[in-house]
Amino acid sequence: MGFSIQIPFGPTADDDGFGMCHGIDHTAGRARIIPAETYTIVVELPTNSAVTHEELNEAMLRRLPESTKTMCRIKVYPKDPKDISEVVVKGYGMPFANKGRKCDAFINDNGTIEGRFTLLNILQQQSFSFIVAAPTNAAMKNLFQPLPPPLR
């Protein structure tokens, strides 16, 4: 269980001297190296996390872009506050360039979003909240399914 953050590289990154980043494509039956179009950070949450859900109230809906979809909030947090399981972050600290865009400062210079959140603050959290464009019962059914028993 986890999520990823994908931010496009600048269209002139190669011309600006940044070069080109590459990724691995596993979809063709074997791994192959391909040019990467996005800077990707993958966040893996501990498997023993607790999950709760709730419908969005009016105040929260007003903060979001207008939509006709039903929305819900899903929160993932440690079951036991004393639990030392850690969030695993992959891709943080990799080179990134998109000169002249706010995302460049956010990734490279620990810039803020809304003047208060840095990328490091977001990735160091122990609990995460997500707004999902689905009714609560559908989100929980499709996003969180129990793992199969161990293979014996």
C-alpha positions in Angstrom: 0.0 0.0 0.0 1.4 3.4 -0.9 1.3 6.2 -3.4 3.5 8.0 -5.9 4.2 11.6 -6.8 5.0 12.3 -10.4 6.2 15.6 -11.7 7.1 16.2 -15.3 10.7 17.1 -16.2 11.1 20.5 -18.0 10.7 20.3 -21.8 14.1 22.0 -22.3 16.0 20.1 -19.6 18.3 18.4 -22.1 18.9 21.7 -24.0 19.6 23.5 -20.6 22.4 21.0 -19.9 20.5 18.9 -17.4 20.6 15.8 -19.6 18.0 13.0 -19.7 16.9 10.7 -17.0 15.9 7.1 -17.6 13.7 4.6 -15.9 12.9 0.9 -16.2 9.9 -0.4 -18.0 8.8 -3.9 -16.8 5.6 -4.1 -19.0 7.2 -5.8 -22.1 7.8 -9.1 -20.4 11.4 -8.1 -19.6 13.0 -5.0 -18.1 14.2 -2.4 -20.5 15.6 1.1 -20.0 13.5 4.0 -21.4 13.7 7.8 -21.2 11.8 9.1 -18.2 9.3 11.9 -18.7 8.5 12.4 -15.0 10.4 12.7 -11.7 8.8 10.0 -9.6 8.8 9.5 -5.8 7.3 6.3 -4.5 6.1 6.1 -0.9 5.4 2.7 0.6 3.3 2.7 3.7 3.7 0.0 6.4 1.6 -3.1 5.8 0.3 -3.0 9.4 -1.3 0.4 9.0 -4.9 1.2 10.1 -7.2 2.7 7.5 -10.3 4.9 8.2 -12.7 6.6 5.9 -15.3 9.4 6.0 -17.5 11.4 3.7 -16.3 15.0 3.1 -18.0 17.8 4.9 -19.0 21.1 3.2 -16.0 23.0 4.5 -13.6 20.4 3.0 -15.5 20.3 -0.3 -15.2 24.1 -0.7 -11.4 23.8 -0.6 -11.4 21.4 -3.6 -11.8 22.2 -7.3 -15.4 22.0 -8.4 -16.5 18.5 -9.4 -19.6 16.4 -9.9 -17.9 13.3 -8.4 -18.6 11.9 -5.0 -15.6 12.4 -2.8 -14.4 10.8 0.4 -11.4 11.1 2.7 -9.2 8.1 3.5 -6.7 8.2 6.4 -3.8 5.7 6.8 -1.9 5.7 10.1 0.0 3.4 12.4 -2.2 1.0 14.4 0.0 1.4 17.4 1.5 4.8 18.1 4.6 3.0 19.5 5.0 1.0 16.3 8.4 1.6 14.8 7.4 0.5 11.2 8.6 3.2 8.8 7.4 4.7 5.6 9.7 3.7 2.8 10.5 6.5 0.3 12.1 5.7 -3.1 13.3 8.3 -5.6 13.7 11.2 -3.2 17.0 13.1 -3.8 17.2 12.1 -7.5 18.2 14.9 -9.9 15.4 17.1 -11.2 15.1 20.1 -13.4 12.2 22.2 -14.6 13.6 25.7 -14.5 11.3 28.6 -13.9 8.5 26.5 -12.3 7.5 26.4 -8.7 8.0 22.6 -8.6 11.8 23.1 -9.2 12.1 25.1 -5.9 9.8 22.6 -4.1 12.0 19.6 -5.1 15.5 21.1 -5.3 15.5 23.8 -2.7 13.0 22.5 -0.1 10.5 25.2 -1.2 7.0 25.3 0.3 3.5 24.7 -0.9 1.0 27.3 0.4 3.9 28.7 2.4 4.0 25.9 4.9 4.5 22.4 3.5 7.9 21.2 2.2 8.4 18.0 0.3 10.5 16.7 3.2 7.6 17.5 5.7 5.2 15.6 3.5 7.4 12.5 3.2 8.3 12.3 6.9 4.7 12.0 8.1 3.6 8.9 9.9 -0.1 9.3 8.8 -1.5 10.3 5.5 -4.9 11.6 4.3 -6.1 11.2 0.8 -9.1 12.7 -1.0 -10.5 10.0 -3.4 -13.0 10.6 -6.2 -15.3 7.8 -5.2 -18.0 7.0 -2.6 -16.6 5.7 0.6 -17.7 2.1 0.2 -16.4 1.8 -3.4 -13.0 3.4 -2.4 -12.6 1.0 0.5 -13.6 -2.0 -1.6 -11.3 -1.2 -4.5 -8.3 0.3 -2.8 -7.9 -1.8 0.3 -8.3 -5.6 -0.2 -6.9 -8.1 2.3 -3.6 -9.8 1.4 -3.8 -13.5 0.5 -2.5 -16.0 3.1 1.2 -16.9 3.1 2.2 -19.3 0.3 3.0 -22.7 1.8 
